[in-house]
Amino acid sequence: MTGTGSPLRVGLVGYGLAGSVFHAPLIASTEGLALDTIVTSNPERREQARADLGDGVRFADSPEELWARADELDLVVIASPNKTHVPIATAALEAGLPVVVDKPIAGTAAEARELAALAEARGLLLSVFQNRRWDNDFLTLQQLIASGELGDVQRFESRFERWRPQLKGGWRESGDPQEIGGLLFDLGSHVVDQALALFGPVVRVYAEADVRRPGAETDDDTFIALTHANGVRSHLYVSATTAQLGPRFRVLGSSSGYVKYGLDPQEGDLRDGRRPAAGEEWGVEPQSMWGRIGAGESPLTGGGGPVETVPGDYPAYYAAIATALREKGAPPVTAREAAATLDVLEAARRSAREGVTVEIPV
């Protein structure tokens, strides 16, 4: 571990969408972290990284080069394709390095728990990048629930919908099960994780998964219904084929309901090259995008009252990782929490395939 006053040195595996848009900018902007090495053999991605990050970053052709100099690093972040998450995370932990893995951590809950056990046995941090816990709407909803303004939440509707009628190609749309593609394990990882974080364990799962677009090989329009142990019902939608987008959240409680449209602006800002900086506004959306709270009115006709949206805060994830490493505390998202999400995703896949409701023992 780097000395107390020195930045923690980070190796980043992968510089595709996840690595270049999310992980590298957030790591580079986090006090106490320094992006040391990026693993990519792609010349174009190396040039992009130099343009994004300057000449101070080093490069490696393979993760094995990181293990050979593990004593020079304090953390490895895995942002490579899904099918590589388990083998690379295993190798990093066996090399004695703490690990952050992009979601989903694995293709099965059993694999996630094996990784968790390995990290625990070696006394190493293992966390999963569930950045949507720091979305502006999620943070706002957490506050509304904690304040009691909704009463007892009875139904939680969450939509992560897009209109992408044309296939983009690549492993995320591959039908090969080894690729762990499709929306259920991609966007579904986010909406299920959020539901579990808000309302706790799930005891029953029903799902419908469809392949809508011509030439598509894996699910691109999926619905998941969850019954939580506390009685809350979550209805979750993930889709690439939604011609008219629904509300991001519709949350119905015994006292009032909260409806929020639109996605958190942080991903769009990161894609556009904006970076979080100390003292500068980040994750803030205009008042026109605020959600509304009320009972018996329609927010589409101005019913209910506006609720100021809490600013989104993706930088908080890596700030918490830095703190956990220095203080040897728990990470902001654990591998066992990710395994619980995979329990639900696996149950949803079985439900959709067999047309049954799946029970999950608590």
Helices and strands as residue ranges (DSSP letters): E 8-13, H 17-17, I 18-23, H 24-28, E 33-39, H 43-53, E 58-60, H 63-68, G 70-72, E 75-78, G 82-84, H 85-94, E 99-102, H 109-122, E 126-129, G 131-134, H 136-147, E 153-161, G 171-173, G 177-179, H 187-199, E 202-210, E 221-228, E 233-239, E 249-253, E 257-260, H 266-271, G 287-289, E 291-294, G 299-301, E 305-307, H 315-327, H 335-354, E 358-359
